[in-house]
Structure formats: C-alpha cells, structure tokens
Amino acid sequence: ITEVGPEAAKKSNWKVGDQVCALLGGGGYAQYANIPYDMLMPIPENCSLTEAAALPEAFATAYLNLFIEGKAKAGDTLLMPGGNSGLASVTIRMAKAFGLRVITTVRGAEKKAAIADLGADLIVDTKSEDLAAVLQQELDAGRGVDIAIDCVGGESVGKYLHCLNKGARWIMIAALAGTLTEIDLKNIYVRNVRIIGSTLRSRTPAVKAQILAEL
C-alpha cells in the first residue's frame, strides 16, 4: 500500500507499507490500482507477492461456492468435475482442509496421476469410467454427493442428478463442455436437488467484502 484514503483510514486498519492482495473487477496488470479497503486481504507469511496475486479470485470463488452456496460441512461429499483445472486445485484442498470427502474427474490416466497430490478421495477417469455409474455406486454405499461445483457442464449433467444425496446442491459456475443437457424434472423434486447458478464477478461489493473478510 502506497497511500490510504480518508475512508479507508477511518474504517480499516490498513496502513502504508502493508503487503496485500486484492479482488479486482479489472486493472490488475497496472502498476498501481485504486482499491476499496474491503477488497483487500493480507498476504500469508509463506507467500510471495507473485503467489499472493493468485489468491483472491480463486479462493473467493472456492469459498463462495463451498460454504455460501453449498453450505458445506465436515463429512459432506463434494463432486468437483475437471480436477486438473486451476479452480479445482484450490477447491479440492479447501474442501479437504474442512473435513469434506472429495470426488473429482479427469480425462486420461496421465491427468489422473498429475493431480494425485491434491488429496481427492476418488479420481474418476471419464475416458474409461462412467461417472453416473460411479456416483450411483457411491450413493448405494452411503457416500453420495452432497455438493457439486461444476465448471464443465455438458450434455451428461442430467444423468448425474438422480445419483446424488437427497437435498444435494449442484452449483453451475461455467459450462466448458457445453450449455445444454436433458433433465428428468422428477429427479429434482423427488430428491429435493437444487441446481444453483453462481458467479463471483456478478456479486455485489458487499457480498464480495463478506467473502474476503471470512477468508
């Protein structure tokens, strides 16, 4: 921080010289940025400035969808498709830190090996395994999915909804594999499954500030 405005000085403890990272709507590649005081986070002691630049957007997205939209708690099972994505690398570790069981997916044995250190309890290779069948096996074994955070989407999504625990939350944050799927609506109301659309960027400044404060 090189300068603190009057409102920030009155309402926060930030001071010139503090090392911080920030959640920005844009302008992050500039040499200087004018940032509301409640969009800042302190840099963890074990992080460099470069590493910390990656924290706010990814960790705020993971936190929003796990704990605000997903209502996650210890013992829940999370499905995180696309386990080799940057967001998954954050979300899986965050979920494990808070006591969740995690299922994730990749396409190919090489990608499966590459994410082994993330700590997911089950990695499904959708090139050789049927995710719907795996989810049904998990449900039958008493380990059904409570929360899904889905940035993949695609036509297969509708096949998965009847393989979730009752009251599960399927949170759509993107649809990299396609935006259309066919859903049997009976699977929604009989199992009380909720399909939730969620993006961080569209949230109000007050909600973003809440997320950063809790982080």
C-alpha positions in Angstrom: 0.0 0.0 0.0 1.4 3.4 -1.0 -1.4 5.6 0.0 -4.5 5.3 2.3 -7.6 7.4 1.5 -9.7 9.0 4.3 -12.5 6.5 4.3 -10.1 3.6 4.4 -8.2 5.3 7.2 -11.4 5.7 9.2 -13.0 2.3 8.6 -10.0 -0.1 8.4 -6.6 -0.8 9.9 -4.7 -0.8 6.6 -1.6 1.4 6.5 1.1 2.5 4.1 3.6 -0.3 3.6 1.2 -3.2 4.2 1.6 -6.1 1.8 -1.8 -7.0 0.4 -3.6 -8.8 -2.4 -6.9 -7.6 -3.8 -10.0 -8.8 -5.5 -10.4 -6.6 -8.6 -13.0 -6.1 -11.2 -10.2 -5.2 -13.6 -7.0 -3.2 -13.9 -4.8 -5.8 -12.2 -2.0 -5.5 -14.7 -1.5 -1.8 -14.0 1.5 -0.6 -11.9 -1.0 1.0 -9.4 -4.6 0.3 -8.6 -7.2 2.2 -6.6 -8.9 -0.4 -4.4 -11.7 -0.2 -1.8 -10.3 -1.1 1.6 -12.7 -4.1 2.0 -11.5 -5.7 -1.2 -8.0 -6.4 0.3 -6.6 -9.4 2.0 -3.3 -9.6 3.9 -0.6 -11.8 2.3 0.0 -15.0 4.1 3.5 -15.2 5.6 4.5 -18.2 3.4 3.5 -16.5 0.1 5.4 -14.2 -2.2 3.7 -11.2 -3.8 3.5 -13.1 -7.1 1.9 -16.1 -5.4 -0.5 -14.0 -3.5 -1.7 -12.3 -6.7 -3.5 -15.7 -7.5 -5.3 -16.0 -4.1 -8.3 -13.6 -4.0 -10.1 -14.6 -7.2 -9.6 -18.4 -6.9 -10.0 -18.7 -3.2 -13.0 -16.3 -3.1 -14.7 -18.4 -5.8 -14.0 -21.6 -4.0 -15.2 -20.2 -0.6 -18.4 -18.7 -2.1 -19.4 -22.0 -3.7 -18.4 -24.3 -1.0 -19.7 -22.5 2.0 -22.2 -19.8 1.0 -24.0 -21.6 -1.9 -23.0 -25.2 -1.0 -23.5 -24.9 2.8 -20.6 -27.3 3.1 -19.8 -29.0 6.5 -17.4 -31.7 7.6 -18.5 -35.1 6.5 -20.2 -33.9 3.3 -19.1 -35.3 -0.1 -18.1 -32.8 -2.8 -18.0 -33.6 -6.5 -15.6 -31.3 -8.3 -15.5 -32.2 -12.1 -12.5 -31.1 -14.0 -9.9 -31.9 -11.3 -7.0 -30.6 -13.4 -8.3 -27.1 -13.5 -6.8 -24.2 -11.5 -10.0 -23.7 -9.6 -10.2 -27.4 -8.7 -6.6 -27.3 -7.3 -7.9 -24.7 -4.8 -11.3 -26.1 -4.1 -10.3 -29.7 -3.5 -7.6 -28.6 -1.0 -10.0 -26.2 0.7 -12.7 -28.9 1.0 -10.2 -31.4 2.4 -9.0 -28.9 5.0 -12.6 -28.5 6.3 -13.2 -32.2 6.5 -15.1 -33.0 3.3 -14.8 -36.1 1.2 -13.9 -35.2 -2.4 -14.6 -36.9 -5.7 -13.1 -35.3 -8.9 -12.8 -36.2 -12.6 -10.2 -36.0 -15.3 -9.9 -37.4 -18.8 -6.9 -39.7 -19.1 -4.5 -41.6 -16.9 -1.8 -39.0 -17.3 -4.0 -36.3 -15.9 -5.2 -38.6 -13.1 -1.6 -39.1 -12.0 -0.9 -35.4 -12.3 -3.5 -34.4 -9.7 -2.9 -37.2 -7.2 -1.2 -34.8 -4.7 -4.4 -32.7 -4.4 -5.8 -35.2 -1.9 -9.1 -36.1 -3.6 -10.5 -39.3 -2.1 -11.7 -40.6 -5.5 -10.5 -39.6 -9.0 -12.7 -40.8 -11.8 -11.1 -41.1 -15.3 -14.1 -40.3 -17.5 -12.3 -41.6 -20.6 -12.5 -45.1 -19.2 -15.2 -44.9 -16.4 -18.9 -43.9 -16.4 -19.3 -41.1 -13.9 -23.0 -41.8 -13.5 -22.3 -45.4 -12.6 -19.6 -44.4 -10.1 -21.9 -41.8 -8.5 -24.6 -44.4 -8.2 -22.2 -46.9 -6.5 -21.1 -44.2 -4.1 -24.8 -43.4 -3.3 -25.6 -47.0 -2.7 -22.6 -47.3 -0.4 -23.8 -44.4 1.7 -21.3 -41.9 0.3 -23.5 -39.9 -2.0 -22.7 -36.5 -3.3 -24.0 -33.5 -1.2 -22.4 -30.7 -3.2 -21.2 -30.4 -6.8 -19.3 -27.4 -8.1 -19.4 -27.8 -11.8 -17.4 -25.7 -14.3 -17.6 -28.4 -17.0 -21.4 -28.8 -17.7 -22.2 -30.6 -21.0 -24.9 -32.9 -22.0 -24.2 -35.6 -19.4 -25.1 -33.4 -16.4 -28.8 -34.5 -16.5 -27.7 -38.2 -16.0 -26.0 -37.4 -12.7 -28.8 -35.7 -10.8 -30.6 -38.9 -9.7 -27.2 -40.2 -8.3 -27.0 -37.5 -5.6 -28.0 -37.5 -2.0 -31.4 -36.0 -1.2 -31.1 -32.3 -0.7 -27.9 -32.1 -2.8 -26.8 -28.8 -4.3 -25.5 -28.8 -7.9 -23.7 -25.5 -8.4 -23.1 -24.4 -12.0 -20.3 -21.9 -12.4 -19.4 -22.4 -16.1 -20.1 -24.9 -18.9 -16.9 -25.6 -20.7 -18.2 -28.8 -22.2 -21.5 -27.3 -23.4 -24.5 -25.5 -22.1 -27.3 -28.0 -23.0 -28.4 -31.1 -21.1 -31.6 -33.0 -20.7 -33.0 -33.3 -17.2 -35.8 -35.5 -15.8 -37.5 -33.0 -13.6 -38.8 -35.7 -11.3 -35.2 -36.2 -10.1 -35.2 -32.6 -9.0 -38.3 -32.6 -6.8 -38.4 -36.1 -5.6 -34.8 -35.9 -4.3 -35.0 -32.2 -3.4 -32.0 -31.5 -5.5 -31.2 -27.8 -6.1 -29.5 -26.5 -9.2 -27.8 -23.2 -8.5 -26.2 -20.8 -10.9 -23.3 -18.9 -9.4 -20.5 -16.5 -10.4 -18.3 -14.4 -8.2 -18.0 -11.5 -10.6 -21.7 -10.6 -10.5 -21.9 -10.4 -6.7 -22.4 -7.0 -5.1 -19.4 -5.3 -3.4 -21.0 -6.0 0.0 -21.1 -9.8 -0.7 -17.5 -9.8 -2.1 -16.4 -7.9 1.1 -18.1 -10.5 3.2 -16.4 -13.4 1.4 -12.9 -11.8 1.8 -13.5 -11.0 5.4 -14.4 -14.6 6.1 -11.5 -15.9 4.1 
